[in-house]
């Protein structure tokens, strides 16, 4: 006997100007990762391999023109993004900023969006800093950090030939590589923001309680490894997008774990990251859509999201879109492709995962999350 299990699909309409770009405001853009000390090996020096990452945590399409990045120590060194220098940053997207764009020197990092210190002398428009000294993230006791502002620097230069005005602080990260979460000042390690939607809370002297060491190891050249997830999802990410995240009630959908969106679902960004709490060994997780609760009709995913390569009917014998078998050792992370279809913008989708026994296809439990589709 064929058994079909449904999740619910709800539509709510919110008005968005199609791909309208706006300047970031406080709460829209965060520093999601910093690499102050790429590694002890000479092939990836601080002057070449340092990087930081920004993430759009809003449901807006951000224009990063006139964004200013300032070194905490000293607070007068900065570079700015000229209008049109970077494409729009869509909800959930990350942009990677690296000192040197030469992959032979920067640790073989090619997925960067902006090289900010690969010139000998800072240009008059301040679009970069000098390679020898500009915004070098300190590795000594006492700490350092970065400040992100919009509209102008946080300290006006003197003289001020470009006529800058004081900017608005968007985000700030401070750290001390000799203190937690860093283990020492002599080894390559990246500080990742644990929760993109929580502020950088300072704990003690120049330490952030919202930073953790990346657990991802990369081989950058012979004899040298470093940790970090430049331009990728943080390995320590515990984020849950709080705007519309919710779980199904435990009466109608007995919970065996938690499924959560790690950021806004964006047709512009092209994908969304989800995480699910650990399930018992041998349990299988299926991810699906359906037209209504307890309904009898099935819809192909390709009908709901035209052009989606993973089109399926939600049926426990055929569902293979986002299938995961728990091994009992920990949680799981998923990346779901979201086609660039403007029709979806402003809609609320309810998505459900189903925990099934692999032998009998018996429903063990279920949970879900409501997500908003952004530009």
Protein Blocks (a to p, Z undefined) as FASTA:
>chain_A
ZZddddddddddddddehiacdddehkaccfbdcfblbjbfklcfklmgccddddfbfbd
cdfehiacddfbackbccdddehkaccddehiacdddfblcfklnoopakbfbdcblcfb
dcfklpaccfklgopacfbehiaaddddehiafbdcdddfkopacdddfbdcdddfkbcf
bfbfkbccddddfblkbccddehjhiafkbccdfbdcdfbghiacedjehiacfkbcbdc
fklgccddfklmccfbdcddfbdcdfklopacdddddddehiacdddddfbehiabdcdf
klmmghiakbccddfklgcghpacdehlaccdddddddddfklgopacddddddddfklo
pafbdcdddddddZZ
